[in-house]
């Protein structure tokens, strides 16, 4: 199993989260399983299904908190 550094994980998760690339595109370009990318997104952005329940300020706090835990 490949070991990716936290910066690479963050970049990939942000590409998908910001809708720049799909998980399928990431799979074809980098050989990373979509389920792996979902895990990285959850680490960085939290539970993706619960995001809509939070205010923009709460989302930013959660994102910053989780970003610091990846370091």
Secondary structure by P-SEA (a helix, b strand, c coil): cccccaaaaaaaaaaaaaccccaaaaaaaccccaaaaaaaaaaacccccccccccaaaaaaaaaaaaaaac
